[in-house]
Amino acid sequence: MFENLTERLSHAMRQLGGKGRLTDDSIRDTLREIRVALLEADVALPVVQQFISDIKQKALGQEILHSLTPGQAMVKLVYDELVHVMGDENQTLDFKARPPVVILMAGLQGSGKTTSTAKLARYLMEAEKKRVMVVSCDVYRPAAIEQLKMLATQVGAIYYPSTTSQRPAAIAQNALAEARKQMCDVLLVDTAGRLHVDNEMMEEIREIHRVVEPRETLFVVDSMTGQDAANTAGAFSAALDLSGIVLTKTDGDARGGAALSVRAITGKPIKFIGTGEKVDALQPFYPERIASRILGMGDVLSLVEDVQRNVDQKAAEKLVNKMRKGSGLDLEDFRSQLEQVTSMGGISSLMDKLPGMGNLTPQLKSRVDDQNTRHLIAIINSMTPQERSFPEVIRGSRKKRIALGSGMEIQDVNRLLKQHGQMQKMMKKMGKGGMAGMMKKLKTLQGQLPGGTLPGRGGRKPPF
C-alpha cells in the first residue's frame, strides 16, 4: 500500500533533508511535488488543497525558516499533517454498553463486508477476548449466508442461522435475542450491499438499525476505488449514523487515496484496515504508523506486534538452543522460518515496516518476490523427513524426484540447498561465538534472502 505515494514523497523529503537553510522558493517547489504526489495517489481534491494550505501556512512561518534543522522540521511537518488528515490517533470500538454490543456492517456490493465480518469476529475473540456471534441479513444473495456460516466455523465464532425467506430486520432482532440467551459479548450483523441512492435498500438498513440499536455502525469500503471510496462513505454517512470505517483490500492498493481522503470527507475515523484475504488479515488503523510508512520511515511497532502474534516462541527457543550448540540449521528449521515470514505477510510486507526500506528503488524492490518463498516451501515439502534432517543425502535421482514433486526445476533445488548450506555455516559460526568470522562471511552473504536479494549485494551499500 502507498508504494507510489511513498516513492514521490520520499524523493521530495530527501531533497530537503540535507539542506541547512530553506528558502520560500524551495518550500514552494516541495509543496508542488507533494501536491502532485497526492493527486496521483487519487486523494480527493478538497483534501489535497487543505493539506497543502495547512503545510504552507506552517512552513512559511516561524516553525521552519527559523529552525536549526529546517529540512528535518519540514519532514516532521508533513508527517504531522498526514497523521492529522487520517485521524490523529487510533479509534477503538466502543464496548461501553450492556452486552451484547451490536456492531452493524454496511457497505456496497463487493466491498468485502462478509469477509470483514468474519475477520472482525476473529480479532475481537483473540485480541479483546470477547464471545462473538455473527448473523447474515443479506437475503438477496444466498451465497452470502453460506459464506458467513463457513467463515464463522473457520474463526470459531457463534453463527446464528438465517434464510432468504425472512425479513432482514426480523433476522437481526431474533439474533440479538439469541445472543442475549447465549451471553455473547458482541453481535456482528452483516447486511446486504446497497447503493446510497437506493431509497428502498437504505430504508431497510435504517430499519435494522432501529431494531438492534447498534453501538457501532461500520462502513466497509474497498480502498482500491480511491477517492470514490471516500465520496461513497460520505454519502452513506449522511444517510446513516456511521461510527467508523473499515478499509478493505489495502494490500492491493498502491496509491492510498482512500486512506487519506475518507476521514476528511466523512469526519468518521478509519478503525480497521483489511490487509489480505486470510481471516487474520485485519488490523486496527493507527494514523501515526501509516504516516511513518508513507514517508518511508517504516513501522517498527506493527512489525513487533506481527512477530509476537505469529512467531512460534517454542520453535524460536529451540532454534536458539541449536545455534548455541553449533549444531546448525536443518531444512525443517529452514521451512519453519520461511512459513513464519509468510504468516507475517511475506518479505515485501516486512520490508515496508523496516525503517529506510521506503527509500529503495522500484528495481531493488522488484527483486524481492514472495512467490519464491512459497516455491522454497514447496520444495522442502517434497522431501522426506530424512532428507530434511540430512540434506547432504540429496543427490541426482533425489533432486529429480523433489523437483517433480514440487513442480520446480532441478536448478531450483540446487539453489535452495546452496542457500541452506550458507545459512548453516553462519549459524555454526554464531553458535561457536565466532562473531568476527561471521561478520566477514556476511560480506559474501550480504543482503541474501530466500528467493531474492536486498541492497548491498556486490559490494554496494544500502541507500539508507
HUJOTA-V220605 format. One record per residue. N is the residue number from 1. RES is the residue in one small letter. OMEGA is omega as a letter, one per 30 degrees, with the letter a starting at -180 (NA if undefined). D_FIRST is the distance of its C-alpha to the first C-alpha in Angstrom with 1 decimal. Layout:
# HUJOTA-V220605
N;RES;OMEGA;D_FIRST  N;RES;OMEGA;D_FIRST
This chain:
# HUJOTA-V220605
1;m;l;0.0  2;f;a;3.8  3;e;a;5.5  4;n;a;8.4  5;l;l;8.9  6;t;a;9.0  7;e;a;11.4  8;r;a;13.5  9;l;l;13.9  10;s;l;14.6  11;h;a;17.2  12;a;a;18.8  13;m;l;19.0  14;r;l;20.5  15;q;l;23.1  16;l;a;24.2  17;g;a;24.1  18;g;a;27.3  19;k;l;29.4  20;g;a;32.2  21;r;l;32.8  22;l;l;30.8  23;t;l;32.6  24;d;a;32.2  25;d;a;31.3  26;s;l;28.6  27;i;l;27.0  28;r;l;27.2  29;d;l;25.7  30;t;l;22.7  31;l;l;22.3  32;r;l;22.6  33;e;l;19.7  34;i;l;17.5  35;r;l;18.8  36;v;a;17.9  37;a;a;14.3  38;l;l;13.9  39;l;l;15.8  40;e;l;13.9  41;a;l;10.6  42;d;l;12.9  43;v;a;13.8  44;a;a;17.2  45;l;l;20.1  46;p;l;22.0  47;v;l;19.1  48;v;a;18.7  49;q;l;22.5  50;q;l;22.9  51;f;a;20.2  52;i;l;22.0  53;s;a;25.4  54;d;l;24.8  55;i;a;23.5  56;k;a;26.5  57;q;a;29.0  58;k;a;28.1  59;a;a;27.6  60;l;l;31.0  61;g;a;32.7  62;q;a;34.0  63;e;a;30.8  64;i;a;29.7  65;l;a;32.9  66;h;l;35.0  67;s;l;32.4  68;l;l;33.5  69;t;a;30.0  70;p;l;28.8  71;g;l;25.7  72;q;l;24.4  73;a;l;25.5  74;m;l;23.4  75;v;l;20.2  76;k;a;21.3  77;l;l;21.9  78;v;l;18.5  79;y;a;16.9  80;d;a;19.5  81;e;l;18.9  82;l;l;15.1  83;v;a;16.2  84;h;a;19.0  85;v;a;17.1  86;m;l;14.8  87;g;l;18.0  88;d;a;19.5  89;e;l;19.5  90;n;l;18.6  91;q;a;20.7  92;t;l;22.2  93;l;a;24.1  94;d;l;27.7  95;f;a;30.1  96;k;l;33.2  97;a;l;35.2  98;r;l;37.7  99;p;f;36.2  100;p;l;34.8  101;v;a;32.0  102;v;l;30.8  103;i;a;27.1  104;l;a;26.8  105;m;a;23.7  106;a;l;23.6  107;g;l;21.5  108;l;l;21.6  109;q;l;22.4  110;g;a;19.7  111;s;l;17.2  112;g;a;17.4  113;k;a;20.1  114;t;l;22.2  115;t;l;19.7  116;s;l;18.2  117;t;l;21.9  118;a;l;22.5  119;k;l;19.4  120;l;l;20.6  121;a;l;24.1  122;r;l;23.2  123;y;a;21.4  124;l;l;24.5  125;m;a;26.9  126;e;a;25.4  127;a;a;24.1  128;e;l;26.6  129;k;a;29.4  130;k;l;30.1  131;r;a;32.2  132;v;l;30.2  133;m;l;31.5  134;v;l;29.5  135;v;l;31.0  136;s;l;30.1  137;c;l;31.7  138;d;a;30.3  139;v;a;33.7  140;y;a;32.7  141;r;a;30.6  142;p;a;32.6  143;a;a;29.8  144;a;l;27.8  145;i;l;30.6  146;e;l;30.9  147;q;a;27.1  148;l;l;27.1  149;k;a;30.3  150;m;a;28.9  151;l;l;25.7  152;a;l;27.9  153;t;a;30.1  154;q;a;27.2  155;v;l;25.9  156;g;l;29.5  157;a;l;29.6  158;i;a;32.8  159;y;l;32.8  160;y;a;35.1  161;p;l;36.2  162;s;l;36.4  163;t;a;37.7  164;t;a;37.2  165;s;a;40.8  166;q;l;40.0  167;r;a;39.0  168;p;a;35.5  169;a;l;37.0  170;a;l;39.7  171;i;a;37.2  172;a;a;35.2  173;q;l;38.6  174;n;l;39.9  175;a;l;36.8  176;l;l;37.0  177;a;l;40.7  178;e;l;39.9  179;a;l;37.2  180;r;l;39.9  181;k;a;42.3  182;q;l;40.0  183;m;l;39.2  184;c;l;35.4  185;d;a;33.3  186;v;l;30.7  187;l;l;30.8  188;l;a;27.6  189;v;l;28.5  190;d;a;26.5  191;t;a;27.5  192;a;l;27.6  193;g;a;25.1  194;r;l;26.7  195;l;a;26.4  196;h;l;27.4  197;v;l;30.1  198;d;a;31.7  199;n;a;34.4  200;e;a;35.8  201;m;l;32.5  202;m;l;31.6  203;e;l;35.1  204;e;a;34.6  205;i;l;31.6  206;r;l;33.5  207;e;l;36.4  208;i;a;34.3  209;h;a;33.1  210;r;a;36.8  211;v;a;37.9  212;v;l;35.6  213;e;a;34.7  214;p;l;31.2  215;r;l;30.3  216;e;l;26.6  217;t;a;25.5  218;l;l;21.7  219;f;a;20.1  220;v;a;17.6  221;v;l;15.4  222;d;a;13.0  223;s;a;9.8  224;m;l;9.9  225;t;l;13.2  226;g;a;12.0  227;q;l;14.9  228;d;l;17.1  229;a;l;15.5  230;a;l;16.7  231;n;l;20.0  232;t;l;20.6  233;a;l;20.0  234;g;l;22.4  235;a;l;25.0  236;f;a;24.9  237;s;l;25.2  238;a;a;28.3  239;a;a;29.8  240;l;a;28.9  241;d;a;28.7  242;l;l;25.1  243;s;a;24.3  244;g;a;20.5  245;i;l;17.3  246;v;l;15.3  247;l;a;11.8  248;t;l;11.4  249;k;l;9.4  250;t;l;5.9  251;d;l;5.7  252;g;a;6.7  253;d;a;5.1  254;a;a;4.5  255;r;l;6.6  256;g;a;6.3  257;g;a;10.1  258;a;a;10.9  259;a;a;10.0  260;l;a;12.0  261;s;a;14.7  262;v;a;15.7  263;r;a;17.3  264;a;a;19.2  265;i;a;20.5  266;t;a;21.4  267;g;a;22.4  268;k;a;21.1  269;p;l;18.7  270;i;a;15.5  271;k;a;16.8  272;f;l;14.5  273;i;l;11.1  274;g;a;11.2  275;t;l;9.0  276;g;a;11.3  277;e;a;14.8  278;k;a;16.9  279;v;l;18.9  280;d;a;17.6  281;a;l;13.9  282;l;a;14.2  283;q;l;13.8  284;p;a;15.4  285;f;l;13.4  286;y;a;14.3  287;p;a;13.8  288;e;l;15.1  289;r;l;12.8  290;i;l;9.6  291;a;l;11.7  292;s;l;12.6  293;r;l;9.2  294;i;a;8.7  295;l;l;12.2  296;g;a;11.8  297;m;a;14.1  298;g;a;12.5  299;d;a;12.9  300;v;a;16.3  301;l;l;17.3  302;s;l;14.6  303;l;l;15.4  304;v;l;19.1  305;e;l;18.7  306;d;a;17.1  307;v;a;20.0  308;q;a;22.6  309;r;a;21.4  310;n;a;21.1  311;v;l;23.5  312;d;a;27.1  313;q;l;29.2  314;k;l;32.4  315;a;l;31.0  316;a;l;29.7  317;e;l;33.2  318;k;l;34.8  319;l;l;32.8  320;v;l;33.8  321;n;l;37.4  322;k;l;37.4  323;m;a;36.1  324;r;a;38.9  325;k;a;41.5  326;g;a;40.2  327;s;l;40.3  328;g;a;37.1  329;l;l;34.1  330;d;a;34.9  331;l;l;32.7  332;e;l;32.4  333;d;a;30.9  334;f;l;28.6  335;r;l;27.4  336;s;l;26.9  337;q;l;24.7  338;l;a;22.6  339;e;l;22.3  340;q;l;21.3  341;v;l;18.4  342;t;a;17.4  343;s;l;17.9  344;m;l;15.4  345;g;l;12.5  346;g;a;13.9  347;i;a;14.2  348;s;l;10.8  349;s;l;9.5  350;l;l;12.5  351;m;l;12.0  352;d;a;8.9  353;k;l;11.3  354;l;l;14.3  355;p;l;15.6  356;g;a;15.9  357;m;l;13.5  358;g;a;11.3  359;n;a;14.6  360;l;l;14.9  361;t;l;15.6  362;p;a;13.8  363;q;l;17.1  364;l;l;16.9  365;k;a;13.4  366;s;a;14.7  367;r;l;17.7  368;v;a;15.9  369;d;a;15.9  370;d;l;15.6  371;q;l;18.0  372;n;l;20.6  373;t;l;20.4  374;r;l;21.3  375;h;l;24.0  376;l;l;25.5  377;i;l;25.7  378;a;l;27.4  379;i;a;29.9  380;i;l;30.8  381;n;a;31.2  382;s;a;33.7  383;m;l;35.9  384;t;l;38.8  385;p;l;38.9  386;q;a;41.4  387;e;l;39.2  388;r;a;36.3  389;s;a;38.7  390;f;a;40.7  391;p;a;38.5  392;e;l;41.5  393;v;a;43.2  394;i;l;40.6  395;r;a;42.5  396;g;a;43.3  397;s;l;43.7  398;r;l;41.3  399;k;a;38.5  400;k;l;39.3  401;r;a;39.2  402;i;l;35.9  403;a;l;34.3  404;l;a;35.7  405;g;a;34.7  406;s;a;31.0  407;g;a;30.9  408;m;l;30.3  409;e;l;32.6  410;i;a;35.1  411;q;l;33.5  412;d;l;30.3  413;v;l;32.6  414;n;a;34.1  415;r;l;30.9  416;l;a;29.9  417;l;l;33.4  418;k;l;33.2  419;q;l;30.0  420;h;l;31.5  421;g;l;34.7  422;q;l;33.0  423;m;l;31.2  424;q;l;34.5  425;k;a;36.4  426;m;l;33.9  427;m;l;34.2  428;k;l;38.0  429;k;l;38.1  430;m;a;36.1  431;g;a;38.5  432;k;l;41.6  433;g;a;40.4  434;g;a;40.2  435;m;a;37.3  436;a;l;38.7  437;g;a;39.1  438;m;a;35.6  439;m;l;34.2  440;k;l;36.1  441;k;a;34.8  442;l;l;31.2  443;k;l;31.9  444;t;a;32.2  445;l;a;29.4  446;q;l;27.1  447;g;a;23.5  448;q;l;24.3  449;l;l;22.1  450;p;l;22.7  451;g;l;21.6  452;g;l;20.5  453;t;l;21.1  454;l;a;19.6  455;p;l;21.0  456;g;a;24.6  457;r;l;26.2  458;g;l;29.3  459;g;l;30.1  460;r;l;27.2  461;k;l;26.0  462;p;a;22.3  463;p;l;21.2  464;f;NA;20.8
